[in-house]
Amino acid sequence: MSENGRRRAQRSWCLYDWANSTFATSVVAAILPVYFAHMAGRTMAAHDATAVWGYASAAALAVTAVLSPIVGALADQSRRRKPVLMVCVLMGCAGTLGLSLASGESWNGLLVAFSVAFVAFATGNVLYDSLLPAVASPGEMHQVSARGFAWGYLGGGLLLAVHLAIISMPQRFGLANAASATRVAFASVAAWWLVFSLPLFRDVPEPEAERAGVPVRQLPAAIFRQLGRTLAGLRERPDLLRFLVAFWLYSDGIGTIIKMATIYGVEVGLGDRDLMGALLMVQIVAAPASILFGRLASPMGPKRAVLLGIAGYAGISVFAYFLRSPWQFWTLAALVALFQGGTQALSRSMFASLVPRESTSEMFGFYSVSEKLAGVVGPILFGAVTQLTHGGRLATLTLLPLFLMGAWALATVDLERGGELARRGANPA
């Protein structure tokens, strides 16, 4: 690939973060939790709505955890990552569009459409992440990964700003009320996601096949053979296994904060404008913060930079316990913005440096399983404590041990030793 072609491929790869981050921002974090809380609040207490949202998020993550390694192995064996990713994009856009068509009388339809869209979104990210080594050399991966997150925050923030305007002032945009504006916002996310995904399929190359593809009729058996080999092989890659354990722990806390922060804010009585305005501020601040973390990877090393981010999140989980007023939520959002993107970006690139190139899709499937299984535990625990205590305040403290244990496990990972094993390929011995 020429230098210009490589740069174009990197831009198009990063643009996918710009495309699908609108789903994570406007749907998962900002608009849908508030919309769901108001709808469900007609028939249940506010703390019960918080718990139901947590359980629904956990169910979607559980399905994704099962599918991710299978889809990753399918992409590795068939040597067709991009077509499988396109299926995920189309399903995710269809599910997001379904949110705009769900009946305003019942919240059940919202949860079904959300589950379809979220499973496609999260499964597609496995394949997207696995394309990182195809566009960046080992020395570039930390900065390209951080750039992708920065573009995602910018794209998500730009569209969220539009959504905040139309939901706050629906009549100025020719819409009847905030509910109608919300449905328009969901439809616009589907269109944005689809359109800005297209450059990836045009410019990003399929990773070079390091082994022959498998005929279609032999794919099921080949997929499960590969999964078995990979699980057995983790024992030969102790640093990769330790990283997965660490990521499982601290990602549990990060994911729970992302999914539950807004609906927790609704529960404690914060206004919609403060909730969505603070999340918009997160997008604006998180973009340069992600770039900064990418640059910190050189002088500090990626592991120390992520440990700094985990320490920040531990403080956030304690601060959330005292949340009572809008200015505190804005402060909380600013702290999240400083640490979120960089911690996730460097985690992705660290993992990419620990896996052999010939099995990147499948290994990113296991990476996704770590993240999604964490996401199952966190919201369930948050929801259960919320119901038991009739509020989410004590539930925020359940996240602190996850950050502390995750930091301890990450500190035991030797990235140089793990990277050398990855360069030897699938059979390090």
VMD Tcl script that draws the C-alpha trace (Angstrom):
set ca {
  {0.00 0.00 0.00}
  {1.34 3.46 -0.92}
  {1.84 6.13 1.74}
  {-1.18 8.08 0.46}
  {-3.26 4.91 0.39}
  {-2.25 4.06 3.95}
  {-3.21 7.52 5.20}
  {-6.52 7.36 3.35}
  {-7.21 3.94 4.89}
  {-6.46 5.31 8.37}
  {-8.81 8.25 7.83}
  {-11.57 5.96 6.61}
  {-11.01 3.58 9.52}
  {-11.27 6.49 11.97}
  {-14.37 7.75 10.16}
  {-16.21 4.61 11.21}
  {-15.79 5.77 14.82}
  {-17.30 9.10 13.70}
  {-20.18 7.12 12.14}
  {-21.20 4.70 14.87}
  {-20.32 6.77 17.92}
  {-23.55 8.67 17.36}
  {-25.36 5.49 18.40}
  {-23.27 5.19 21.56}
  {-23.68 8.88 22.38}
  {-27.20 9.91 21.36}
  {-28.95 6.56 21.79}
  {-27.15 4.61 24.54}
  {-25.85 7.43 26.74}
  {-28.01 10.52 26.25}
  {-31.46 10.32 24.70}
  {-32.84 6.80 25.04}
  {-32.26 6.41 28.82}
  {-34.10 9.69 29.47}
  {-36.87 8.84 26.99}
  {-37.22 5.36 28.50}
  {-37.25 6.70 32.06}
  {-40.10 9.07 31.25}
  {-42.13 6.39 29.45}
  {-41.54 3.68 32.03}
  {-42.11 6.21 34.82}
  {-45.80 6.28 33.89}
  {-46.22 2.76 35.26}
  {-43.38 2.25 37.77}
  {-41.25 4.05 40.34}
  {-38.17 5.94 39.14}
  {-35.72 3.56 40.84}
  {-37.50 0.57 39.24}
  {-37.12 2.19 35.80}
  {-33.39 2.57 36.51}
  {-33.19 -1.13 37.41}
  {-35.15 -2.28 34.32}
  {-32.85 -0.26 32.06}
  {-29.86 -1.89 33.73}
  {-31.29 -5.38 33.27}
  {-32.13 -4.72 29.59}
  {-28.61 -3.44 28.96}
  {-27.20 -6.54 30.62}
  {-29.33 -8.86 28.47}
  {-28.18 -7.18 25.25}
  {-24.57 -7.42 26.38}
  {-24.96 -11.11 27.26}
  {-26.16 -11.91 23.74}
  {-23.26 -9.93 22.30}
  {-20.79 -11.77 24.53}
  {-21.92 -15.08 23.05}
  {-21.94 -13.86 19.45}
  {-18.70 -11.87 19.41}
  {-16.10 -14.68 19.38}
  {-18.22 -16.72 16.94}
  {-18.56 -13.80 14.53}
  {-14.84 -13.05 14.95}
  {-13.88 -16.63 14.16}
  {-16.25 -16.60 11.18}
  {-14.49 -13.50 9.82}
  {-11.05 -15.04 10.37}
  {-11.95 -18.34 8.71}
  {-13.81 -16.86 5.75}
  {-11.26 -14.02 5.31}
  {-14.20 -11.63 4.88}
  {-14.25 -9.20 7.76}
  {-15.74 -6.29 5.83}
  {-18.84 -8.09 4.45}
  {-19.68 -9.40 7.94}
  {-19.20 -5.88 9.30}
  {-21.58 -4.55 6.64}
  {-24.27 -6.95 7.84}
  {-23.80 -5.62 11.38}
  {-24.06 -2.03 10.16}
  {-27.29 -2.72 8.29}
  {-28.85 -4.54 11.24}
  {-27.75 -1.81 13.65}
  {-29.19 0.93 11.46}
  {-32.45 -1.01 11.10}
  {-32.75 -1.45 14.87}
  {-32.01 2.24 15.46}
  {-34.64 3.21 12.91}
  {-37.00 0.86 14.77}
  {-36.59 3.05 17.87}
  {-38.16 5.92 15.95}
  {-41.08 3.72 14.91}
  {-41.75 2.10 18.31}
  {-45.13 2.87 19.83}
  {-45.18 5.78 22.24}
  {-47.65 3.92 24.45}
  {-45.35 1.12 25.60}
  {-41.69 0.91 26.56}
  {-41.37 -2.78 25.61}
  {-40.99 -2.03 21.90}
  {-38.17 0.39 22.70}
  {-36.25 -2.32 24.54}
  {-36.63 -4.80 21.66}
  {-35.43 -2.30 19.03}
  {-32.60 -1.17 21.30}
  {-31.47 -4.76 21.87}
  {-31.28 -5.50 18.12}
  {-29.38 -2.30 17.42}
  {-27.01 -2.68 20.35}
  {-26.09 -6.31 19.57}
  {-25.29 -5.33 15.96}
  {-23.37 -2.24 17.09}
  {-21.23 -4.11 19.63}
  {-20.62 -7.14 17.40}
  {-19.63 -4.88 14.51}
  {-17.09 -3.15 16.74}
  {-15.28 -6.49 17.11}
  {-14.65 -6.53 13.36}
  {-13.88 -2.82 13.19}
  {-11.31 -3.09 15.98}
  {-9.72 -6.11 14.29}
  {-9.03 -3.99 11.18}
  {-6.68 -1.70 13.15}
  {-3.54 -3.77 12.34}
  {-4.49 -3.56 8.63}
  {-4.18 0.25 8.59}
  {-1.48 0.94 11.22}
  {1.97 -0.43 11.95}
  {2.75 -1.57 15.52}
  {4.39 1.79 16.19}
  {1.34 3.71 14.97}
  {-1.45 1.72 16.60}
  {-1.69 3.66 19.89}
  {-2.01 7.02 18.15}
  {-4.34 5.79 15.36}
  {-6.58 4.10 17.91}
  {-6.71 7.31 19.98}
  {-7.44 9.32 16.82}
  {-10.37 7.04 16.07}
  {-11.86 7.67 19.49}
  {-11.30 11.42 19.09}
  {-13.13 11.42 15.75}
  {-15.91 9.42 17.39}
  {-16.33 11.98 20.13}
  {-16.40 14.82 17.60}
  {-18.97 13.10 15.37}
  {-21.09 11.98 18.29}
  {-20.90 15.44 19.86}
  {-21.84 17.23 16.65}
  {-25.00 15.19 16.10}
  {-25.87 15.26 19.81}
  {-25.76 19.07 19.68}
  {-28.32 18.99 16.86}
  {-30.45 16.54 18.83}
  {-30.28 18.68 21.95}
  {-31.49 21.68 19.93}
  {-34.45 19.94 18.30}
  {-35.56 18.20 21.51}
  {-35.32 21.43 23.53}
  {-37.10 23.55 20.89}
  {-39.19 21.13 18.77}
  {-41.64 23.75 17.47}
  {-38.84 25.77 15.89}
  {-38.05 22.73 13.76}
  {-41.65 22.07 12.79}
  {-42.12 19.22 15.27}
  {-45.10 18.80 17.57}
  {-43.30 18.06 20.82}
  {-40.15 16.63 22.43}
  {-41.32 13.04 21.87}
  {-41.61 13.63 18.11}
  {-38.18 15.29 18.12}
  {-36.74 12.28 19.93}
  {-38.03 9.91 17.27}
  {-36.52 12.14 14.55}
  {-33.22 12.01 16.45}
  {-33.23 8.21 16.43}
  {-33.88 8.14 12.67}
  {-31.04 10.60 12.04}
  {-28.62 8.37 13.98}
  {-29.46 5.45 11.67}
  {-28.83 7.57 8.55}
  {-25.59 9.07 9.91}
  {-24.25 5.65 10.92}
  {-24.90 4.17 7.47}
  {-23.59 7.05 5.34}
  {-20.34 7.66 7.20}
  {-19.55 3.93 7.38}
  {-19.21 3.67 3.61}
  {-15.60 5.00 3.27}
  {-14.31 2.13 5.44}
  {-15.69 -0.44 3.00}
  {-14.11 1.44 0.09}
  {-10.65 2.29 1.47}
  {-9.70 -0.10 4.27}
  {-8.13 -3.32 2.96}
  {-9.00 -6.77 4.14}
  {-6.03 -8.00 6.21}
  {-3.81 -10.25 4.18}
  {-4.72 -13.91 4.61}
  {-1.96 -15.74 6.44}
  {-3.70 -19.04 5.87}
  {-6.13 -20.29 3.27}
  {-9.83 -19.61 3.69}
  {-12.23 -22.40 4.56}
  {-15.03 -23.57 2.21}
  {-18.51 -22.46 3.32}
  {-19.73 -25.97 4.13}
  {-16.78 -26.48 6.48}
  {-17.11 -23.12 8.27}
  {-19.15 -24.25 11.34}
  {-16.70 -26.98 12.29}
  {-13.71 -24.76 11.52}
  {-15.07 -21.93 13.65}
  {-15.48 -24.08 16.75}
  {-12.11 -25.79 16.22}
  {-10.49 -22.35 16.08}
  {-12.33 -21.21 19.20}
  {-11.11 -24.30 21.05}
  {-7.52 -23.73 19.93}
  {-7.66 -20.10 20.97}
  {-9.03 -20.88 24.44}
  {-6.33 -23.50 24.93}
  {-3.70 -21.12 23.56}
  {-4.48 -18.42 26.12}
  {-2.60 -20.50 28.66}
  {0.53 -20.05 26.55}
  {0.04 -16.27 26.52}
  {-0.05 -15.32 30.21}
  {0.19 -11.58 29.58}
  {-2.69 -11.66 27.12}
  {-4.77 -13.61 29.64}
  {-3.91 -11.20 32.45}
  {-4.80 -8.26 30.24}
  {-8.20 -9.81 29.48}
  {-8.87 -10.27 33.21}
  {-7.81 -6.69 33.96}
  {-9.88 -5.32 31.11}
  {-12.89 -7.35 32.26}
  {-12.68 -5.70 35.67}
  {-12.08 -2.05 34.87}
  {-14.23 -2.12 31.73}
  {-17.08 -3.32 33.93}
  {-16.92 -0.07 35.86}
  {-16.45 2.16 32.80}
  {-19.29 0.55 30.87}
  {-21.68 0.77 33.81}
  {-20.97 4.47 34.29}
  {-21.59 5.14 30.59}
  {-24.89 3.23 30.51}
  {-26.32 4.21 33.89}
  {-25.17 7.82 34.44}
  {-28.03 9.53 32.62}
  {-30.87 7.43 34.00}
  {-29.33 7.79 37.48}
  {-29.39 11.55 36.92}
  {-33.10 11.35 36.05}
  {-33.71 9.37 39.24}
  {-32.08 12.01 41.46}
  {-34.17 14.73 39.82}
  {-31.86 16.45 37.31}
  {-33.43 18.18 34.31}
  {-33.20 16.86 30.74}
  {-31.26 19.89 29.51}
  {-28.61 19.48 32.19}
  {-28.32 15.76 31.48}
  {-27.94 16.02 27.71}
  {-25.98 19.28 27.87}
  {-23.40 17.70 30.17}
  {-23.10 14.70 27.85}
  {-22.55 17.07 24.93}
  {-19.75 18.67 26.91}
  {-18.26 15.18 27.37}
  {-18.03 14.80 23.60}
  {-16.31 18.16 23.18}
  {-13.73 17.64 25.94}
  {-13.15 13.93 25.31}
  {-11.91 14.45 21.73}
  {-8.72 16.39 22.64}
  {-8.38 14.31 25.82}
  {-8.23 11.13 23.68}
  {-5.48 12.64 21.52}
  {-3.59 13.66 24.65}
  {-3.77 10.13 26.04}
  {-2.51 8.78 22.71}
  {0.53 11.05 23.05}
  {1.05 10.05 26.67}
  {1.61 6.49 25.46}
  {5.11 7.46 24.27}
  {6.63 9.08 27.38}
  {4.60 7.17 29.99}
  {3.92 3.92 28.20}
  {0.34 2.83 27.40}
  {-0.02 0.74 30.57}
  {0.81 3.61 32.92}
  {-1.48 5.95 30.98}
  {-4.38 3.50 31.35}
  {-3.61 3.07 35.05}
  {-3.91 6.86 35.36}
  {-7.32 6.65 33.66}
  {-8.47 3.86 36.00}
  {-7.45 5.95 39.01}
  {-9.55 8.78 37.63}
  {-12.56 6.49 37.27}
  {-12.16 5.24 40.84}
  {-12.49 8.84 41.98}
  {-15.53 9.32 39.72}
  {-17.37 6.36 41.28}
  {-16.89 7.90 44.76}
  {-17.87 11.38 43.57}
  {-21.10 10.00 42.05}
  {-22.26 8.92 45.50}
  {-22.55 12.59 46.50}
  {-24.40 13.66 43.33}
  {-27.38 15.89 44.18}
  {-27.30 19.02 42.01}
  {-26.77 19.90 38.34}
  {-23.31 21.46 38.82}
  {-22.12 18.18 40.37}
  {-23.36 16.24 37.34}
  {-21.51 18.66 35.04}
  {-18.35 18.18 37.10}
  {-18.78 14.42 36.97}
  {-19.22 14.58 33.19}
  {-16.05 16.68 32.81}
  {-14.04 14.10 34.77}
  {-15.41 11.28 32.61}
  {-14.45 13.25 29.50}
  {-10.84 13.50 30.65}
  {-10.38 9.75 31.09}
  {-12.92 7.86 29.00}
  {-11.67 8.01 25.42}
  {-7.97 7.68 26.17}
  {-8.45 4.74 28.52}
  {-10.55 2.87 25.97}
  {-8.32 3.77 23.01}
  {-5.09 2.65 24.66}
  {-6.77 -0.52 25.95}
  {-7.71 -1.37 22.36}
  {-4.23 -0.74 20.99}
  {-2.52 -2.57 23.88}
  {-4.66 -5.60 23.18}
  {-3.90 -5.39 19.45}
  {-0.17 -5.51 20.28}
  {-0.65 -8.74 22.26}
  {-2.45 -10.85 19.64}
  {-1.07 -12.67 16.57}
  {-2.14 -11.04 13.31}
  {-3.64 -14.19 11.81}
  {-6.35 -14.38 14.45}
  {-7.10 -10.73 15.15}
  {-10.85 -10.91 14.50}
  {-11.36 -13.87 16.77}
  {-9.12 -12.45 19.49}
  {-10.98 -9.15 19.33}
  {-14.07 -11.29 19.77}
  {-12.64 -12.47 23.08}
  {-11.71 -8.86 23.87}
  {-15.33 -7.96 23.26}
  {-16.47 -10.87 25.44}
  {-14.39 -9.44 28.30}
  {-16.03 -6.05 27.81}
  {-19.56 -7.39 27.32}
  {-19.47 -9.89 30.18}
  {-18.30 -7.02 32.35}
  {-21.22 -5.04 31.02}
  {-23.58 -7.82 32.08}
  {-22.35 -7.88 35.66}
  {-22.14 -4.12 36.20}
  {-25.69 -3.07 35.22}
  {-27.22 -6.10 36.97}
  {-25.34 -5.27 40.17}
  {-26.23 -1.60 39.83}
  {-29.89 -2.43 39.21}
  {-30.11 -4.93 42.07}
  {-28.56 -2.55 44.62}
  {-30.81 0.25 43.34}
  {-33.92 -1.85 43.91}
  {-32.79 -3.10 47.30}
  {-31.96 0.38 48.57}
  {-34.73 2.20 46.62}
  {-32.15 4.42 44.93}
  {-28.93 4.36 42.93}
  {-26.68 6.24 45.34}
  {-25.14 3.22 47.09}
  {-24.96 1.38 43.75}
  {-22.28 3.82 42.54}
  {-19.90 2.56 45.23}
  {-20.15 -1.03 43.94}
  {-17.93 0.08 41.03}
  {-14.94 1.07 43.16}
  {-13.62 -2.48 43.82}
  {-13.77 -3.23 40.09}
  {-11.45 -0.33 39.29}
  {-9.03 -1.23 42.08}
  {-8.83 -4.92 41.14}
  {-8.56 -4.05 37.43}
  {-5.63 -1.72 38.11}
  {-3.86 -4.41 40.13}
  {-4.31 -7.02 37.38}
  {-3.14 -4.62 34.64}
  {-0.01 -3.78 36.63}
  {1.06 -7.45 36.34}
  {0.96 -7.44 32.50}
  {4.34 -7.41 30.70}
  {3.58 -5.77 27.34}
  {7.04 -6.39 25.87}
  {6.98 -10.11 26.62}
  {3.40 -10.43 25.39}
  {4.17 -8.49 22.21}
  {7.12 -10.74 21.42}
  {4.91 -13.83 21.72}
  {2.35 -12.20 19.41}
  {5.02 -11.57 16.75}
  {5.90 -15.27 16.77}
  {2.37 -16.05 15.56}
  {-0.37 -18.42 16.63}
  {2.06 -21.05 17.94}
  {4.51 -19.13 20.13}
  {6.42 -22.23 21.18}
}
mol new
graphics top color blue
foreach p $ca { graphics top sphere $p radius 0.5 }
foreach p [lrange $ca 0 end-1] q [lrange $ca 1 end] { graphics top cylinder $p $q radius 0.2 }
display resetview
